[in-house]
Amino acid sequence: MGARAKRKRAKRSSKASPSPHNALFLRTFTVPENTASELRCILDRELVDVIDWSSLQLESSQFVGTDLLSDFSDVLYSVDVRGRKTLFHILFEHESGYKPWSLLQALRYQVDKWEEFAAQPIGRGDKRLPPILTIILHHGDGGWKSSCRFRDYFKLDDDLARMFAPYLVDYGVVVDDVSRVDAEALLQRPVTLAARLTLLCFRFVREPSRLLDELLKMKDELRVFFRGEEGNACLRGVFTYLELGAKVPEAELKMAAQFMLTGYPEIDEILNPGLTKKIFEAREKRLEAKVERAERKAQEAERKAQEAQREAERKAKQEVEKNLLLQLERRFGSLPDDAVAHVKAAASSEITEMAMRVLSAQSLDEVLRKADEQPSQDSNDTR
């Protein structure tokens, strides 16, 4: 792991407890089905058609947690695109206000991931990096005001920008600015119901009465959805967010819930005073456990890859040793035990040097000499 990645992990680990916004984002978009439905709606159709969506896999979910972008959380997914691994880095910004360096932070994250990849055995062998697409889900007050291209960060007039363009870093991001999407468009967006609920919550978090009105329009659909296991968990997440994120008064919550979910067996339990806070805290523990499992899985995969690399190197060295010993026997006859031990104890580079000396050496001792024990050609020429 590179120094930059270590610094980033240290900053992330020191991040305070996530907000209700982050919790709802992670609860929804750490589920591949929800994420796939959202990505299909916001990516270019040409790209959507070449992605193997069945391969979409959560790699990590955690908080960016840097001073530059402390209001962001993120998830990382991998997916196969025509048989090659691609990474989707989904950033979520929930605070109002202008964040001018969003793309700079996203670039730092990409470089961190590429450094980690390059340091692994697969990276050293592949020599090419997996592409990373950055998607920003934004619902800050006033809409997304930054550029979607990194080149716009450079202070250049049009003529200079054109001349510098071939030599400067540039990349683009996909921004889903839900703060500028009207309610009807969100209601009609072809995403999972959990994703639609989450996007509506983010869109109208500053208008809690409007949010409740939009949710009431979905009451028939929600009654069916909330009775399933996924819907039950989603219900708790939404009502927790309404109370802690949107600051909806408890009385209004109860009235809305009773209207939407008539006959729902756990409605009183869900709306008991103080229970939403307990649900929120329990969910955070589950999310943390999920992140830890994903990290352990990645660490185990890296450990196995390193073991496989070491085993391959060990077998390759054994093969080179075997060939060198055969050459030495053919040239000098039966080998003494100390000569065999010397070859087996040598590093791969030393074995290569010995193999190069076999044909020209006059004795076994001359072959077994290390490179630093040989007289240099320059010294012989001088004498």
C-alpha positions as CSV (number, residue, x, y, z in Angstrom):
1,M,0.0,0.0,0.0
2,G,1.4,3.4,-1.0
3,A,2.0,6.2,1.4
4,R,-0.9,8.2,0.0
5,A,-3.3,5.3,0.5
6,K,-2.1,4.8,4.1
7,R,-2.7,8.5,4.8
8,K,-6.2,8.2,3.4
9,R,-7.0,5.1,5.4
10,A,-5.8,6.8,8.6
11,K,-8.0,9.8,7.9
12,R,-11.0,7.6,7.1
13,S,-10.6,5.6,10.3
14,S,-10.7,8.8,12.4
15,K,-13.9,10.0,10.8
16,A,-16.8,10.6,13.2
17,S,-20.0,8.6,13.1
18,P,-21.9,9.0,9.8
19,S,-24.8,11.3,9.5
20,P,-28.4,10.1,8.7
21,H,-27.7,11.2,5.1
22,N,-24.7,8.9,4.8
23,A,-26.4,6.1,6.6
24,L,-29.4,6.1,4.2
25,F,-27.0,6.4,1.2
26,L,-24.9,3.4,2.3
27,R,-27.9,1.4,3.4
28,T,-29.3,1.7,-0.2
29,F,-26.3,1.8,-2.4
30,T,-24.3,-1.0,-0.9
31,V,-27.0,-3.2,-2.4
32,P,-25.9,-4.1,-6.0
33,E,-29.4,-4.3,-7.3
34,N,-30.2,-0.7,-6.1
35,T,-26.9,0.6,-7.5
36,A,-27.3,-1.1,-10.8
37,S,-30.8,0.4,-11.3
38,E,-29.4,3.9,-10.6
39,L,-26.4,3.5,-12.9
40,R,-28.5,2.3,-15.8
41,C,-30.4,5.5,-15.6
42,I,-27.6,8.0,-15.5
43,L,-24.8,6.4,-17.6
44,D,-24.7,6.8,-21.4
45,R,-26.8,4.1,-23.1
46,E,-23.9,2.9,-25.2
47,L,-21.9,2.1,-22.0
48,V,-24.9,0.6,-20.2
49,D,-25.3,-1.9,-23.1
50,V,-21.7,-3.3,-22.8
51,I,-21.6,-3.7,-19.0
52,D,-22.2,-7.2,-17.6
53,W,-24.5,-6.1,-14.8
54,S,-24.6,-9.6,-13.3
55,S,-20.9,-9.1,-12.4
56,L,-21.5,-5.9,-10.3
57,Q,-19.8,-6.4,-7.0
58,L,-19.3,-4.2,-4.0
59,E,-15.6,-3.7,-3.3
60,S,-15.8,-1.2,-0.4
61,S,-18.0,1.3,1.3
62,Q,-16.6,3.9,3.6
63,F,-16.2,7.6,4.3
64,V,-13.9,9.8,2.3
65,G,-13.1,11.6,5.5
66,T,-10.5,14.1,4.4
67,D,-10.4,17.7,5.3
68,L,-11.0,18.6,1.7
69,L,-14.3,16.7,1.3
70,S,-15.6,15.8,4.8
71,D,-19.1,16.0,3.5
72,F,-18.7,13.0,1.2
73,S,-19.2,9.3,1.6
74,D,-18.5,6.7,-1.0
75,V,-18.9,3.2,-2.3
76,L,-16.7,1.4,-4.8
77,Y,-18.0,-1.3,-7.2
78,S,-16.3,-3.5,-9.7
79,V,-18.0,-4.7,-12.9
80,D,-16.9,-6.5,-16.1
81,V,-17.0,-4.5,-19.3
82,R,-16.3,-6.8,-22.2
83,G,-14.4,-9.2,-20.0
84,R,-12.2,-6.5,-18.3
85,K,-12.6,-5.2,-14.8
86,T,-13.9,-1.6,-14.4
87,L,-14.4,0.3,-11.2
88,F,-17.3,2.5,-10.4
89,H,-16.5,5.0,-7.6
90,I,-19.8,6.6,-6.4
91,L,-19.4,9.7,-4.3
92,F,-22.3,11.1,-2.3
93,E,-22.4,14.8,-1.3
94,H,-25.2,15.8,1.1
95,E,-24.2,19.1,2.6
96,S,-25.2,22.5,1.1
97,G,-22.6,24.9,-0.2
98,Y,-20.1,25.0,-3.0
99,K,-17.3,22.4,-2.9
100,P,-14.8,23.6,-5.5
101,W,-12.3,20.8,-5.3
102,S,-14.6,17.7,-5.6
103,L,-12.9,16.4,-8.8
104,L,-9.4,16.9,-7.2
105,Q,-10.4,14.6,-4.3
106,A,-11.9,12.1,-6.8
107,L,-8.6,12.1,-8.7
108,R,-6.7,11.4,-5.5
109,Y,-8.9,8.5,-4.8
110,Q,-8.3,7.1,-8.3
111,V,-4.6,7.4,-8.0
112,D,-4.7,5.7,-4.6
113,K,-6.6,2.7,-6.1
114,W,-4.2,2.5,-9.1
115,E,-1.2,2.5,-6.8
116,E,-2.7,-0.3,-4.8
117,F,-3.4,-2.2,-8.0
118,A,0.1,-1.6,-9.4
119,A,1.6,-2.9,-6.2
120,Q,-0.2,-6.2,-6.4
121,P,1.1,-9.2,-8.3
122,I,-1.7,-8.9,-10.9
123,G,-0.9,-5.3,-11.4
124,R,2.9,-6.0,-11.9
125,G,2.0,-8.6,-14.4
126,D,-0.8,-6.8,-16.2
127,K,1.0,-3.5,-16.7
128,R,-2.3,-1.8,-17.4
129,L,-4.7,-0.1,-15.0
130,P,-8.4,-0.7,-14.5
131,P,-10.5,2.3,-15.6
132,I,-12.3,4.1,-12.8
133,L,-15.6,6.0,-13.5
134,T,-16.6,8.5,-10.9
135,I,-20.3,9.1,-10.3
136,I,-21.3,11.9,-7.9
137,L,-24.8,11.8,-6.4
138,H,-25.5,15.3,-5.2
139,H,-28.4,16.9,-3.4
140,G,-26.8,20.0,-1.9
141,D,-28.9,23.1,-1.6
142,G,-28.8,25.1,-4.9
143,G,-27.6,22.3,-7.1
144,W,-24.2,21.2,-8.5
145,K,-22.2,24.3,-9.2
146,S,-18.8,22.8,-9.9
147,S,-17.5,21.6,-13.3
148,C,-17.8,18.0,-14.5
149,R,-14.4,18.1,-16.1
150,F,-11.0,18.4,-14.4
151,R,-9.5,20.5,-17.2
152,D,-11.7,23.4,-16.0
153,Y,-9.7,23.6,-12.8
154,F,-6.7,25.0,-14.7
155,K,-6.3,28.8,-14.8
156,L,-5.9,29.2,-18.6
157,D,-7.6,31.3,-21.2
158,D,-9.1,29.6,-24.2
159,D,-6.0,29.8,-26.5
160,L,-3.6,28.5,-23.8
161,A,-6.1,25.8,-22.7
162,R,-6.1,24.5,-26.3
163,M,-2.3,24.5,-26.4
164,F,-1.8,22.9,-23.0
165,A,-4.6,20.4,-23.4
166,P,-2.5,17.4,-24.8
167,Y,-0.2,17.6,-21.7
168,L,-2.6,18.2,-18.8
169,V,-4.6,15.8,-16.7
170,D,-8.3,15.7,-17.7
171,Y,-11.2,13.4,-16.9
172,G,-14.9,13.7,-16.4
173,V,-17.5,12.7,-13.8
174,V,-21.1,11.8,-14.1
175,V,-23.2,13.9,-11.8
176,D,-26.7,13.0,-10.7
177,D,-28.0,16.2,-9.2
178,V,-31.2,15.1,-7.6
179,S,-31.7,18.6,-6.2
180,R,-32.7,19.7,-9.7
181,V,-34.9,16.8,-10.6
182,D,-38.7,17.3,-10.1
183,A,-40.7,14.8,-8.1
184,E,-42.6,13.3,-11.1
185,A,-39.3,12.5,-12.8
186,L,-38.0,10.7,-9.7
187,L,-41.3,8.8,-9.3
188,Q,-41.1,7.7,-12.9
189,R,-37.3,6.9,-12.8
190,P,-36.9,3.1,-13.5
191,V,-35.0,2.3,-10.4
192,T,-35.7,-0.1,-7.5
193,L,-38.3,1.0,-5.0
194,A,-35.6,1.3,-2.4
195,A,-33.5,3.5,-4.6
196,R,-36.5,5.7,-5.5
197,L,-37.4,6.2,-1.9
198,T,-33.8,7.2,-1.1
199,L,-33.6,9.7,-4.0
200,L,-37.0,11.2,-2.9
201,C,-35.7,11.6,0.6
202,F,-32.6,13.3,-0.6
203,R,-34.5,15.5,-3.0
204,F,-37.0,16.8,-0.5
205,V,-35.0,16.6,2.8
206,R,-35.3,20.4,3.1
207,E,-39.1,20.3,2.5
208,P,-40.3,17.6,4.9
209,S,-44.0,18.2,4.3
210,R,-43.5,17.9,0.5
211,L,-41.5,14.7,1.1
212,L,-44.4,13.2,3.1
213,D,-46.8,14.2,0.3
214,E,-44.7,12.4,-2.3
215,L,-44.4,9.3,-0.2
216,L,-48.1,9.2,0.3
217,K,-48.6,9.1,-3.5
218,M,-46.8,5.7,-3.3
219,K,-48.8,4.3,-0.4
220,D,-50.2,1.3,-2.3
221,E,-46.8,0.3,-3.7
222,L,-45.2,0.8,-0.3
223,R,-47.7,-1.3,1.6
224,V,-46.7,-4.3,-0.5
225,F,-43.0,-3.5,-0.5
226,F,-42.7,-3.0,3.3
227,R,-44.1,-6.4,4.1
228,G,-41.0,-8.1,2.5
229,E,-37.6,-8.5,4.3
230,E,-35.9,-5.8,2.2
231,G,-38.9,-3.5,2.5
232,N,-39.1,-4.0,6.2
233,A,-35.4,-2.8,6.6
234,C,-36.0,0.0,4.1
235,L,-39.1,1.2,6.1
236,R,-37.0,1.5,9.2
237,G,-34.3,3.3,7.2
238,V,-36.7,5.8,5.7
239,F,-38.5,6.6,9.0
240,T,-35.2,7.0,10.7
241,Y,-34.1,9.4,8.0
242,L,-37.4,11.3,8.2
243,E,-36.9,11.9,11.9
244,L,-33.1,12.4,12.2
245,G,-32.3,13.8,8.7
246,A,-35.4,15.6,7.6
247,K,-36.4,16.6,11.2
248,V,-40.0,15.6,10.7
249,P,-41.9,15.9,14.0
250,E,-42.9,12.6,15.5
251,A,-46.7,13.4,15.4
252,E,-46.5,14.0,11.6
253,L,-44.5,10.9,11.2
254,K,-47.0,8.8,13.0
255,M,-49.9,10.3,11.0
256,A,-48.2,9.6,7.7
257,A,-47.2,6.1,8.7
258,Q,-50.7,5.2,9.8
259,F,-52.1,6.5,6.5
260,M,-49.5,4.8,4.4
261,L,-49.2,1.5,6.3
262,T,-52.6,0.7,7.6
263,G,-52.5,-2.7,9.1
264,Y,-48.8,-2.9,9.2
265,P,-48.1,-5.1,12.3
266,E,-45.0,-3.2,13.5
267,I,-46.0,0.4,13.0
268,D,-46.2,1.2,16.7
269,E,-42.8,-0.4,17.3
270,I,-41.3,1.5,14.5
271,L,-42.7,4.8,15.7
272,N,-42.0,4.4,19.5
273,P,-40.2,7.4,20.9
274,G,-36.4,6.9,20.8
275,L,-36.6,3.6,18.9
276,T,-35.5,5.3,15.6
277,K,-32.3,6.3,17.3
278,K,-31.7,2.8,18.4
279,I,-32.4,1.5,14.9
280,F,-30.0,4.1,13.4
281,E,-27.2,3.1,15.8
282,A,-27.8,-0.6,15.1
283,R,-27.7,0.0,11.4
284,E,-24.4,1.8,11.7
285,K,-23.0,-1.2,13.5
286,R,-24.2,-3.5,10.7
287,L,-22.7,-1.1,8.0
288,E,-19.4,-1.1,9.8
289,A,-19.4,-4.8,10.0
290,K,-20.2,-5.0,6.3
291,V,-17.3,-2.7,5.5
292,E,-15.0,-4.8,7.7
293,R,-16.0,-8.0,6.0
294,A,-15.4,-6.4,2.6
295,E,-11.9,-5.2,3.7
296,R,-11.1,-8.6,5.2
297,K,-12.2,-10.3,2.0
298,A,-9.9,-7.9,-0.1
299,Q,-7.0,-8.5,2.3
300,E,-7.5,-12.3,2.1
301,A,-7.5,-12.1,-1.7
302,E,-4.4,-10.0,-1.7
303,R,-2.7,-12.5,0.8
304,K,-3.6,-15.4,-1.5
305,A,-2.3,-13.6,-4.5
306,Q,1.0,-12.9,-2.8
307,E,1.3,-16.5,-1.7
308,A,0.6,-17.7,-5.2
309,Q,3.3,-15.3,-6.5
310,R,5.8,-16.5,-3.9
311,E,5.0,-20.1,-4.8
312,A,5.4,-19.4,-8.5
313,E,8.8,-17.7,-7.8
314,R,9.9,-20.7,-5.6
315,K,9.1,-23.2,-8.3
316,A,10.8,-21.1,-11.0
317,K,13.9,-20.9,-8.8
318,Q,13.9,-24.7,-8.2
319,E,13.7,-25.3,-12.0
320,V,16.6,-22.9,-12.6
321,E,18.6,-24.6,-9.7
322,K,17.9,-28.0,-11.3
323,N,19.1,-26.9,-14.7
324,L,22.3,-25.3,-13.3
325,L,23.2,-28.4,-11.3
326,L,22.7,-30.6,-14.4
327,Q,25.0,-28.3,-16.4
328,L,27.6,-28.4,-13.7
329,E,27.6,-32.2,-13.5
330,R,28.0,-32.5,-17.2
331,R,30.9,-30.1,-17.2
332,F,32.7,-31.0,-14.0
333,G,31.4,-34.5,-13.0
334,S,29.9,-35.4,-9.7
335,L,29.3,-32.4,-7.4
336,P,30.3,-32.2,-3.8
337,D,27.6,-31.6,-1.2
338,D,28.8,-28.1,-0.4
339,A,28.6,-27.1,-4.1
340,V,25.0,-28.3,-4.3
341,A,24.2,-26.5,-1.0
342,H,25.9,-23.3,-2.4
343,V,23.7,-23.3,-5.5
344,K,20.5,-23.9,-3.5
345,A,21.3,-21.2,-1.1
346,A,22.0,-18.6,-3.8
347,A,19.5,-16.0,-4.9
348,S,17.9,-16.2,-8.3
349,S,20.2,-13.4,-9.6
350,E,23.3,-15.3,-8.4
351,I,22.1,-18.5,-10.0
352,T,21.7,-16.7,-13.3
353,E,25.3,-15.3,-13.0
354,M,26.6,-18.8,-12.3
355,A,24.8,-20.2,-15.3
356,M,26.4,-17.6,-17.5
357,R,29.9,-18.7,-16.2
358,V,29.5,-22.4,-16.8
359,L,30.8,-22.5,-20.4
360,S,33.8,-20.2,-19.9
361,A,34.9,-21.2,-16.4
362,Q,37.9,-23.5,-16.0
363,S,36.9,-25.0,-12.7
364,L,33.8,-25.6,-10.5
365,D,35.1,-23.0,-8.0
366,E,35.3,-20.4,-10.6
367,V,31.6,-21.0,-11.5
368,L,30.5,-20.9,-7.9
369,R,32.2,-17.6,-7.2
370,K,29.9,-14.7,-6.6
371,A,30.0,-11.7,-8.9
372,D,31.7,-9.5,-6.4
373,E,34.5,-12.1,-6.0
374,Q,35.4,-12.1,-9.7
375,P,38.2,-9.9,-10.9
376,S,36.8,-7.1,-13.0
377,Q,37.8,-6.8,-16.7
378,D,38.9,-3.2,-16.1
379,S,41.3,-4.4,-13.4
380,N,42.8,-7.0,-15.8
381,D,43.1,-4.5,-18.5
382,T,44.9,-2.1,-16.2
383,R,47.4,-4.7,-15.2
